[in-house]
Amino acid sequence: MKINVLLRGFDALYCHGLKTFIVDYFRMNFSYETQITTNFSRENISRADIIVLSLCAGEPFLCSPELLARKQGGIIGVINDHTTTPKTLPICFSDMIFISRYASLADFQQVLARALEALHSNDAGTRNRSCSACQHKGLSRKQTRIMANLYLGKPVMKIADQLGINYKTVCAHKYNIMKKFALHSDYQLLALLTKMAQKNCRPNLLRDYLNEG
């Protein structure tokens, strides 16, 4: 049997180790041949038996429309910290198996086994993935404008003056966004904004505002 595995978002060193681990796991335990790709295209998403995503803090809350092309198998989310997995996830993440980036090899083996079980049960292929009831999180237009300016490194006072609002309003929006996405540092916020700007969707107001400078 051949297993198609799709990886996305990992740095080169981690990706190399993960590829080797996955290939060895399926070969030694099931005598399966493994085909691994990192090209996150709609076609590869549709063909993948198992998808493994590297996710930054807050990213599981975002809309991921490209995953609507997924037809079968398991999906694994590798997260950087040990925060509690949110109970309410977008439709495309509803059956995701989460694991810490720093988990043991034994834990990774268990997660791969669960993903393989999902493939054999074909749950992903029979589930109705309607966007109408999706509970993904996003930003309002004003929040997007504020976050774009913060991302560009502008001081809070300058952002407030530019948008014609009180500086306390800028701080309040930042606080509310970090709370909404369960973020605990400016680094996590910037990482999430980077992922949001890279989203392959139209419209993408954050990307548009960043391009405006």
VOGU-3710 file (C-alpha; in Angstrom, 3 decimals, decimal comma):
1> mkinvllrgf> 0,000/0,000/0,000  1,127/3,553/-0,723  0,536/6,450/1,681  0,504/10,039/0,390  1,618/12,505/3,074  1,478/16,283/2,680  3,623/18,526/4,918  3,320/22,298/5,253  5,032/25,045/7,214  8,085/23,300/8,674
11> dalychglkt> 11,636/24,639/8,561  14,109/22,642/6,471  15,810/20,793/9,344  12,593/19,812/11,148  10,978/18,843/7,843  13,879/16,547/6,955  13,677/14,773/10,311  9,887/14,484/10,111  10,047/13,012/6,603  12,563/10,383/7,703
21> fivdyfrmnf> 10,511/9,511/10,781  7,249/9,147/8,820  8,809/7,015/6,083  10,470/4,721/8,637  7,289/4,457/10,727  5,076/3,259/7,874  7,767/1,032/6,360  8,739/-0,723/9,584  5,241/-1,089/11,078  3,067/-1,667/8,016
31> syetqittnf> 5,432/-2,235/5,060  3,825/0,779/3,388  5,546/2,903/0,769  5,335/6,611/1,600  5,170/9,479/-0,879  5,805/12,840/0,810  5,281/16,271/-0,733  5,492/19,829/0,609  3,667/21,516/-2,270  0,454/22,685/-0,613
41> srenisradi> -1,660/22,796/-3,761  -5,356/22,005/-4,052  -4,517/18,882/-6,060  -2,076/17,586/-3,440  -4,528/18,347/-0,627  -7,157/16,308/-2,455  -4,779/13,370/-2,980  -3,243/13,360/0,511  -3,977/10,461/2,835  -2,434/12,311/5,778
51> ivlslcagep> -1,808/16,060/6,094  0,643/17,411/8,675  0,586/21,164/9,333  2,913/23,322/11,400  0,661/25,815/13,199  1,593/28,946/15,103  -0,349/30,100/18,162  -3,859/31,186/17,196  -3,709/29,699/13,705  -6,191/26,860/14,422
61> flcspellar> -8,886/29,541/14,786  -8,387/30,889/11,238  -10,321/30,058/8,101  -8,398/27,652/5,841  -10,493/27,430/2,658  -7,874/25,381/0,815  -8,622/22,448/3,142  -12,093/22,129/1,624  -10,323/20,159/-1,114  -9,461/17,453/1,419
71> kqggiigvin> -11,266/14,187/0,706  -9,843/11,492/2,938  -7,579/10,491/5,794  -6,222/12,209/8,874  -4,972/15,703/9,543  -2,340/16,520/12,177  -1,580/19,941/13,632  1,893/20,439/15,105  1,796/23,310/17,591  4,678/25,131/19,243
81> dhtttpktlp> 3,402/25,236/22,798  1,386/23,212/25,254  -1,687/25,424/25,442  -5,069/23,741/25,599  -6,495/22,910/22,203  -9,538/25,126/21,579  -12,850/23,315/21,875  -14,499/25,261/19,052  -12,589/25,000/15,793  -13,327/25,901/12,173
91> icfsdmifis> -14,985/23,167/10,116  -11,756/22,213/8,331  -9,915/21,762/11,650  -12,722/19,974/13,496  -11,122/16,519/13,242  -7,509/17,675/13,531  -5,192/15,731/15,848  -2,954/18,143/17,759  0,538/17,394/19,023  3,334/19,522/20,462
101> ryasladfqq> 6,318/20,223/18,255  8,451/18,976/21,154  6,545/15,733/21,783  8,385/12,421/22,056  8,737/10,047/19,113  6,386/7,650/20,893  3,717/10,361/20,993  4,233/11,070/17,292  3,816/7,372/16,557  0,480/7,369/18,367
111> vlaralealh> -0,670/10,396/16,395  0,311/8,796/13,080  -1,580/5,659/14,109  -4,703/7,743/14,760  -4,325/9,491/11,408  -3,999/6,122/9,678  -7,117/4,923/11,475  -8,976/7,986/10,163  -7,813/7,099/6,651  -9,129/3,560/6,915
121> sndagtrnrs> -12,444/4,703/8,381  -12,692/7,339/5,615  -14,439/9,770/7,974  -12,975/12,767/6,193  -14,373/11,638/2,883  -17,943/11,279/4,109  -18,197/14,356/6,312  -20,156/17,314/4,939  -17,867/20,337/5,039  -20,209/23,295/4,783
131> csacqhkgls> -18,777/26,753/5,473  -22,178/28,122/6,492  -21,895/27,005/10,126  -18,131/27,515/10,470  -16,991/29,304/13,632  -13,595/30,536/12,465  -12,304/33,800/13,900  -11,219/36,900/12,030  -10,616/40,638/12,306  -12,940/43,555/11,693
141> rkqtrimanl> -11,893/46,142/9,111  -10,763/48,556/11,848  -8,853/45,811/13,674  -7,192/44,791/10,419  -6,042/48,363/9,768  -4,638/48,653/13,295  -2,881/45,282/13,117  -1,349/46,126/9,741  0,188/49,274/11,189  1,453/47,458/14,279
151> ylgkpvmkia> 2,940/44,775/12,038  4,792/47,482/10,109  6,360/48,648/13,374  4,540/51,951/13,739  4,242/53,394/17,274  0,837/53,275/18,928  0,579/57,076/19,086  1,308/57,402/15,367  -1,291/54,747/14,512  -3,881/56,510/16,668
161> dqlginyktv> -3,135/59,860/15,015  -3,200/58,341/11,525  -6,571/56,648/12,099  -8,063/59,517/14,096  -8,673/57,482/17,247  -7,485/57,532/20,857  -4,281/55,614/21,560  -6,169/53,674/24,235  -8,465/52,354/21,501  -5,446/50,963/19,650
171> cahkynimkk> -4,254/49,220/22,817  -7,744/47,892/23,548  -8,072/46,376/20,071  -4,663/44,733/20,405  -5,635/43,272/23,790  -8,968/41,973/22,481  -7,336/40,339/19,454  -4,707/38,611/21,582  -7,469/37,355/23,888  -9,612/36,170/20,956
181> falhsdyqll> -6,778/34,095/19,495  -5,314/32,987/22,861  -1,996/34,767/22,251  0,460/35,463/25,059  3,177/37,635/23,511  3,892/40,161/20,779  5,950/37,497/19,035  2,926/35,196/18,813  0,813/38,078/17,512  3,322/38,936/14,775
191> alltkmaqkn> 3,641/35,269/13,792  -0,139/34,965/13,474  -0,399/38,179/11,452  2,262/36,814/9,099  0,187/33,666/8,555  -2,961/35,741/8,022  -1,243/37,910/5,417  -0,086/34,788/3,580  -3,586/33,278/3,410  -4,606/32,357/-0,113
201> crpnllrdyl> -8,017/33,990/-0,048  -9,836/36,914/-1,600  -10,283/39,451/-0,256  -7,308/39,516/2,116  -7,571/42,947/3,708  -4,513/42,506/5,917  -2,305/41,748/2,929  -3,820/44,675/1,029  -3,186/47,096/3,901  0,388/45,851/4,296
211> neg> 1,029/46,376/0,591  -0,244/49,934/0,934  2,384/50,478/3,634
//
